[in-house]
Amino acid sequence: MFLQHLEYLADKTLKTCHHHYIALSSGCLPFGRCHGTVACNMFPAYKSWGGSSVFVKQFATALRRYGFRLVFDVKKKIDVILIIDPREDLLNKSFGMQDILTYRKNNPGVKIIHRINECDQRKSTNFIDEILLEANSVADHTVFISEWLKEYFQARWFAESRSNSTIYNGADVSVFHPVGSTPFRADGPLRLVTHHWSANPMKGFPVYKMIDDMIAEGKILDTELWIIGQWPADIQWRAARTFGPTSGVKLAGLLRQCHVYITASLWEPCGMHHVEGVQCGLPLLYHEDGGGIVEAGKKYGIPFREDTIVEAVTAMKSNYQKMREKVFTHMPDGSRMASDYVRIVQRLMAES
């Protein structure tokens, strides 16, 4: 609903392209008095996309509620700049690092927040860490999306003495919620589900295929696997039920039809996929090398490795109700997450 309002407040010409992002220039106006203006260097996507776009939409909602204006350029007076991704080839980039450096040179009082949500280990690259180091040098405050990611960069170049915080991801609570979810019954099959917008094998597809084969061959009994989104072209599913990329209400409805969220994603800085599943009431099966996902899994999940999948599924069946109760106790919350970011904006402006 809010995104529709965001579109209305944007330029009369709403520009979209085949990459499915919204090009907004006039920004999002707050309710009542405006306390300040925040510029974000990423446009929100309007269709299935990764966690960063999900964050931008929620951040926009929170800023408006707290009385701030959000824009996607640095053409006018800006109080705070939020860097989400400094890469120059980002498809839905609204402005780049050179724009930020130029603006700060001309407006030295502007405050800069750097939200770090990537690393080289995640996708076996060798250039992300260096790009983030360069961008982070201008930050007044750094937000890491998991403690795992913070420790990762502390071991490389980030000094703990610098202003920083850790804010774990949360999804839209009006969409991803447990009302209407389907609890597991011992007399029926356990339905596992995962969803990814990337077909990168590091998202866990070798493990999902292994589970698919084990179900097809009767090595895992009374268990179903649902795959939503995209997957490597060479995978031929045997037993899994598959769905194309979807998002929002439709995605949440599919998740609530399942019992357990499974993620075999490796070294995730945090991720949004498992968060959306958990907020729909699903306990977590997670890989022990899941990076930031492990922090969530320790609260309401059961870990596994490639050689302990059967045992983990069996343990989940035996402990399902206890795990589901833990989900309700420790459930992530997108509104809380976004509000935490706005409080950083408030603090930086109050200290300037």
ZAMARGU-4260 file (C-alpha; in steps of 0.2 Angstrom, whole numbers, plus 5000, padded with zeros to 4 digits):
<rodrens>
0) 5000/5000/5000 | 5014/5012/5005 | 5023/5009/4989 | 5008/5014/4979 | 5008/5031/4989
5) 5027/5032/4986 | 5024/5031/4967 | 5010/5044/4968 | 5022/5056/4976 | 5036/5053/4964
10) 5038/5062/4947 | 5022/5061/4937 | 5031/5050/4925 | 5035/5034/4934 | 5049/5026/4924
15) 5052/5008/4925 | 5063/4996/4914 | 5065/4977/4911 | 5076/4977/4927 | 5060/4981/4937
20) 5065/4995/4948 | 5057/5012/4951 | 5065/5028/4946 | 5060/5040/4959 | 5067/5058/4959
25) 5055/5069/4969 | 5055/5057/4984 | 5044/5053/4998 | 5036/5066/5009 | 5033/5064/5027
30) 5017/5066/5037 | 5016/5083/5045 | 5032/5093/5049 | 5048/5088/5040 | 5063/5086/5052
35) 5076/5082/5038 | 5080/5074/5022 | 5088/5058/5019 | 5096/5052/5002 | 5097/5034/4998
40) 5108/5028/4984 | 5097/5013/4979 | 5080/5013/4971 | 5067/5001/4977 | 5062/4987/4965
45) 5044/4984/4962 | 5045/4966/4958 | 5054/4950/4965 | 5071/4956/4970 | 5084/4954/4984
50) 5084/4959/5002 | 5092/4977/4999 | 5076/4982/4989 | 5065/4975/5003 | 5075/4986/5015
55) 5073/5002/5005 | 5054/5000/5005 | 5053/4998/5024 | 5066/5012/5027 | 5055/5023/5016
60) 5040/5019/5027 | 5048/5022/5043 | 5056/5038/5038 | 5040/5045/5033 | 5032/5040/5049
65) 5045/5048/5059 | 5044/5064/5049 | 5058/5063/5037 | 5059/5065/5018 | 5067/5052/5008
70) 5075/5056/4991 | 5085/5047/4978 | 5097/5060/4972 | 5109/5073/4980 | 5103/5088/4970
75) 5096/5098/4984 | 5099/5100/5003 | 5103/5083/5011 | 5105/5080/5030 | 5110/5062/5029
80) 5116/5050/5015 | 5113/5032/5016 | 5125/5021/5006 | 5117/5004/5003 | 5129/4998/4989
85) 5143/5008/4982 | 5146/4997/4966 | 5145/5008/4950 | 5137/4994/4940 | 5122/4992/4952
90) 5106/4991/4941 | 5095/5001/4953 | 5108/5013/4958 | 5101/5031/4961 | 5118/5040/4963
95) 5136/5034/4965 | 5151/5037/4976 | 5158/5051/4966 | 5141/5060/4968 | 5143/5057/4987
100) 5161/5064/4988 | 5156/5079/4978 | 5141/5083/4989 | 5151/5081/5004 | 5165/5092/4998
105) 5152/5106/4995 | 5142/5102/5010 | 5154/5096/5024 | 5140/5095/5037 | 5131/5080/5029
110) 5131/5064/5038 | 5134/5048/5030 | 5128/5030/5035 | 5135/5015/5027 | 5124/4999/5027
115) 5136/4985/5024 | 5127/4969/5018 | 5140/4961/5007 | 5157/4952/5007 | 5168/4943/4995
120) 5166/4926/5004 | 5147/4926/5000 | 5149/4923/4982 | 5168/4918/4980 | 5172/4935/4973
125) 5188/4945/4976 | 5183/4963/4974 | 5168/4967/4985 | 5178/4969/5001 | 5190/4982/4993
130) 5175/4992/4986 | 5167/4992/5003 | 5183/4998/5012 | 5184/5013/5000 | 5166/5018/5002
135) 5167/5015/5021 | 5181/5028/5023 | 5168/5042/5022 | 5155/5035/5034 | 5151/5043/5050
140) 5142/5027/5056 | 5142/5010/5049 | 5128/4997/5051 | 5132/4979/5049 | 5117/4967/5045
145) 5124/4953/5056 | 5137/4951/5070 | 5145/4938/5058 | 5147/4951/5045 | 5154/4963/5057
150) 5167/4951/5064 | 5171/4947/5046 | 5176/4965/5042 | 5184/4967/5059 | 5196/4953/5054
155) 5200/4963/5038 | 5199/4982/5040 | 5185/4988/5051 | 5191/4996/5068 | 5179/4993/5082
160) 5182/5010/5089 | 5173/5018/5075 | 5154/5022/5076 | 5144/5006/5072 | 5130/4995/5076
165) 5122/4979/5070 | 5104/4978/5064 | 5097/4961/5059 | 5086/4961/5044 | 5067/4961/5046
170) 5053/4959/5033 | 5036/4969/5031 | 5026/4963/5045 | 5009/4967/5036 | 5014/4954/5023
175) 5025/4942/5031 | 5016/4936/5047 | 5010/4919/5054 | 4991/4922/5054 | 4984/4908/5043
180) 5000/4898/5043 | 4999/4879/5043 | 5006/4870/5058 | 5014/4853/5056 | 5004/4838/5061
185) 5013/4821/5065 | 5001/4811/5054 | 5005/4821/5038 | 5021/4825/5028 | 5033/4839/5034
190) 5033/4852/5020 | 5050/4861/5018 | 5051/4877/5008 | 5065/4889/5002 | 5065/4904/4990
195) 5079/4913/4981 | 5080/4926/4967 | 5098/4921/4963 | 5102/4905/4954 | 5120/4906/4962
200) 5125/4888/4968 | 5131/4897/4984 | 5113/4899/4989 | 5112/4881/4993 | 5106/4873/4977
205) 5118/4857/4979 | 5110/4854/4995 | 5092/4857/4989 | 5095/4845/4975 | 5102/4832/4987
210) 5086/4833/4998 | 5076/4832/4982 | 5085/4816/4977 | 5083/4809/4995 | 5065/4812/4995
215) 5063/4804/4977 | 5073/4789/4983 | 5063/4786/4999 | 5078/4791/5010 | 5069/4805/5018
220) 5051/4799/5022 | 5035/4809/5024 | 5043/4825/5018 | 5040/4837/5004 | 5051/4851/4997
225) 5045/4867/4989 | 5057/4878/4978 | 5051/4896/4974 | 5061/4908/4963 | 5075/4904/4952
230) 5088/4889/4952 | 5102/4883/4941 | 5097/4878/4923 | 5105/4861/4925 | 5095/4856/4940
235) 5081/4844/4935 | 5070/4842/4951 | 5063/4825/4954 | 5051/4827/4969 | 5051/4845/4973
240) 5036/4856/4969 | 5042/4872/4960 | 5036/4890/4958 | 5043/4904/4948 | 5049/4920/4956
245) 5036/4929/4966 | 5035/4942/4980 | 5024/4951/4993 | 5007/4944/4997 | 5008/4929/4985
250) 5025/4924/4991 | 5019/4925/5009 | 5004/4915/5005 | 5015/4901/4998 | 5027/4901/5013
255) 5012/4900/5026 | 5006/4884/5017 | 5023/4876/5022 | 5029/4870/5040 | 5048/4873/5040
260) 5060/4885/5031 | 5076/4877/5025 | 5091/4887/5019 | 5107/4880/5014 | 5114/4896/5009
265) 5133/4898/5013 | 5141/4913/5021 | 5126/4924/5020 | 5129/4942/5027 | 5112/4940/5033
270) 5099/4937/5020 | 5081/4941/5019 | 5074/4924/5012 | 5074/4915/5029 | 5068/4930/5038
275) 5052/4931/5027 | 5049/4912/5031 | 5052/4914/5049 | 5040/4929/5050 | 5027/4917/5042
280) 5028/4906/5057 | 5041/4893/5051 | 5055/4886/5061 | 5072/4886/5053 | 5083/4872/5046
285) 5100/4880/5042 | 5117/4876/5036 | 5131/4877/5050 | 5141/4888/5037 | 5126/4900/5034
290) 5136/4915/5040 | 5124/4928/5047 | 5109/4916/5046 | 5116/4906/5060 | 5112/4920/5072
295) 5094/4918/5068 | 5095/4899/5067 | 5102/4898/5085 | 5085/4906/5091 | 5073/4895/5082
300) 5081/4882/5071 | 5091/4866/5069 | 5108/4866/5060 | 5114/4853/5048 | 5128/4849/5036
305) 5127/4839/5020 | 5130/4823/5030 | 5117/4826/5044 | 5102/4832/5034 | 5091/4816/5038
310) 5095/4818/5056 | 5090/4837/5056 | 5074/4834/5047 | 5070/4820/5060 | 5074/4831/5074
315) 5063/4845/5067 | 5048/4833/5066 | 5051/4828/5084 | 5054/4846/5091 | 5042/4856/5079
320) 5030/4863/5092 | 5045/4869/5103 | 5053/4877/5088 | 5038/4885/5083 | 5035/4893/5100
325) 5053/4899/5099 | 5049/4908/5082 | 5034/4917/5090 | 5046/4922/5105 | 5060/4929/5094
330) 5052/4933/5078 | 5061/4946/5067 | 5052/4962/5063 | 5054/4974/5049 | 5046/4989/5057
335) 5058/4987/5072 | 5073/4985/5060 | 5068/5001/5050 | 5065/5011/5066 | 5082/5007/5072
340) 5089/5014/5056 | 5079/5030/5058 | 5085/5032/5076 | 5103/5032/5069 | 5097/5046/5057
345) 5090/5056/5072 | 5106/5054/5083 | 5118/5059/5069 | 5107/5075/5065 | 5106/5079/5084
350) 5124/5077/5086 | 5129/5089/5071
</rodrens>
